[in-house]
Every structure is written in structure tokens, then in C-alpha cells.
């Protein structure tokens, strides 16, 4: 069984889609823990309800990014994961942390990378007037939203789309895309090399 640790900061709907798919599709993998940097992350409730170990590492308890990342890494390592999954984890990670998990840490970003890195991606897409938008699963490398692309999901941008309506349709696709990619990784059908 491969061990997966999922990092969240909030709602955790992508984490939920992964937990549900792993169970329904009987992946050769176990969600070893869900770890949040925010004690009030809603997703922690779902993890508790599903008997998944949880932990919280609060950034403001550490003097700097290096010490926070060291504490986070120590917490993650308690579960000896094969794969670290960032699912709405809203922290920029230090190069040392990223290097430690090189080739075994993935992220989902709500745009068709390399377009629209960073925050407010749906607003960026509407402002740019693109006809297609979507989500990307990529390996995490030191530069934000730059790692090798593993897979993408596309949605058409509709004439009346608002930031919310577009976000909603992209999120529906994220919930299909992210479990699909992670399943391929844990089943050894997708090679990861950073
Ligand atoms: C998702 O849109 C994801 O792509 C982005 O942050 C959002 C997290 O949503 N990185 P959730 O916490 O998984 O519901």
C-alpha cells in the first residue's frame, strides 16, 4: 500500500474527492493523514469523520518560513508518505522543503498552466478573454506553479460566466482530474521525475 499525506488549508473538497475515490475504487493506497496549516480548515472535519489521522501545524507559531517548513516536514514524516498531495494548501514552500519531496509531491492549480499562475485565476481568465480555462495537476518544484505538468482538465468559458460560475465548473473538473492522476501514480502508471 502506498501512503499518501494530503495538505489542506480550507474547504478540502479536492481532498474529499481523493479520499472518496481511493475508497470506492480500492486504490492500492492509504490516506495516511490530512495535515492543515489552519486549525479551522473545514476539511479537517471530513477527515475526522472518515477516521483519517489529522494534524495542524500553525505557521504563526514559528518565527520564519524555514522553521515552519521544518516543523511541517517533521509532522509529515511521521507518516512516511510515498506521495505528498497539496490540495488547496495556501502556503509557499521553501526550496529545501520542495527539494526533500522532489518527484513525490503534486499540486492542483485552477488554471491551464502555464497560463494564470498565482491567485484569482478565474478572474485572470475572464479578464484575458480566453475561450478555454481549466485546472492542472503538476509536480511541485521550487518556483510557484511551474512544475512539470502531469495532466489537465478543460472547460469552455461561457459568455455570461462570472468568477463564481467559472470557478464552480472548474472545481467539478478538479474533482475528477485530481483523483484520476493520483490513482495513476499510486498504481505505478504515471512516472514522476522532478
Ligand atoms: C482549488 O480550486 C484548488 O485548485 C486550489 O485551491 C482550491 C482548493 O479547494 N489550489 P478545496 O480546498 O480543495 O475545496
Boltz pocket constraint, residues with backbone or C-beta under 6 A from the ligand:
constraints:
  - pocket:
      binder: B
      contacts: [[A, 8], [A, 9], [A, 10], [A, 11], [A, 12], [A, 13], [A, 14], [A, 15], [A, 87], [A, 88], [A, 89], [A, 108], [A, 109], [A, 110], [A, 135], [A, 171], [A, 174]]
      max_distance: 6.0
